Amino acid sequence: MNLNASSDNLYNNADSFAMAFDTAWKESILEKDKDNENSIEERVEITLKKLKNHPFLIENPIRSKEIAFFRIKLLGLS
């Protein structure tokens, strides 16, 4: 996910982070690489690295991780 290209749509709030996380997570599932063989925890870490420039993740890394796991459970993204 290219956060630099869409920086106008990134906000320092949980909703913006959740939307960005969902997109990055789905992209990682579609990629034909070894990421899909990793555990959910490992895939979350990989996805968070893709979002490392998101303002909410920068200021709230623990809360961001909690939201990531909540989204996976809520939407059945695993």
N, C-alpha and C positions, 0 to 999 in steps of 0.2 A: 504494500500500500504506500503510495507516494503522498506523504503528508504535506510536503512542500508545495505541491501543485494545488492542494485544496485547503491551504491554510486560512483562507477567508471563511471557511465553514467550521473551523475548530474553535470551540469555546471552552473556557475553564469551568466546565460543569459535568456532572455525572451523565446527563443525557447525551451530550456530545461525545463523551468517551465511549458510552455504551454503543452508540451507532458506529463509531469508528472501529471498536473492537469486533462487533458482529461482522462487519465487512472484511476486516483483516483475517478473522477466524475462518470465514467461508472461503476466502482466497487461499488460505493455507490448506484447507481440505481439498480444494480443486487442484492444487499443485501436485505434479507427479513426482514427488521426491520422498525421502525417508521421513519427513515430518509426520506423516500419517501413521508410522510405526511406533512413534513415541507415545509415552503415557500422556494423559490429559494434562498433568502438571507440567510436563516438558513442553507440550504444545502451547500451553498458556504462556510460559516463559518466552518461547520463540515468538509468539504473537505480540507480547508486550514489547519485545525488542523492536519489532516492526513499527510500533507506535511510540517509540521512545521520545519523540518530539511533541507529543500531544500535551497541551498545557495542564490538563487535569492529572495525567499520569505523572508529570514532573512534580507537581505540588502535592499530590496525594497518592504516592505509590502503593501504600498498604490498602487504602480504600479502593483503588483501581483494580488491584488483584482480587479483592472480595467481589467487586462488581463483575469481573470477568467470570469467576466461578459461578456466581448467581445467574448470569446470562446463559451460561452453558447448561445449567440445570433447568432454568425456566423455559428455555426454548428447545431443549433437547438437542443441543448442538454437538454432543459428543459422538 
